[in-house]
Each structure stands twice: as C-alpha cells, then as structure tokens.
Amino acid sequence: MTPHIPNIELDGMADAQDRRARRMERLLVWAILILGCLYFWSALAAGLFK
C-alpha cells in the first residue's frame, strides 16, 4: 500500500518543468535585453557615423 509514490514522481516532474520554464523565461529576458542594447547602440552608431 504505497499510493503516494506516483504523486511524488509527478511532483518531481512538475518541479523539473517549472525549473525549465523559469530558465527559459530568464533566457528570454536576457536575450531581449541584449538585443535591445545591441539595437540601441547600433542605431546610435549609425546616427553618429552617418
């Protein structure tokens, strides 16, 4: 009688999915920040060296 083992496994899977989602979210935020900075500086450079 151990009905709680599958629940623990499901919880572990959910935790792993949460961690993966958070990592993707953080990666997306960093990518947007970096792309935004690159765009800003390239636009600035294009304006300065026109």
Helices and strands as residue ranges (DSSP letters): H 5-48
